[in-house]
Amino acid sequence: MDTPSDTEVLLFGALGEAVVKFWSNLPQAVQQHLFEQAVTCRGERVRQPLALYLHDKHSRTVDAIKAHAMPEPDSLGG
C-alpha cells in the first residue's frame, strides 16, 4: 500500500470532517455504507471506536452500526 501524500492526508481529513458534520442528516443506508467502507479501509480494529465516536457525536446513529460495534461475550460468560 502506498503512503498517502501530504495533500491526500489533508483532503481525506477535510472530507472526513465534512461527513462527520452531516452524519445525522445522511440516510441510514448511506451511514451504514460509509461506516462499513471505513472499516474495510482501516480494518476491524476501527469498528468499535468509530461506532462509539459517531454515537457520541450524533443522536441518530444506525442501530446496526452500534450492534456490530459491541463486543460479544465469550462462551465463558465474559
Secondary structure, 3 states (H helix, E strand, C coil): CCCCCHHHHHHHHHHHHHHHHCHHHCCHHHHHHHHHHHHHHHCHHHHHHHHHHHHHHCCCCCHHHHHHHCCCCCCCCC
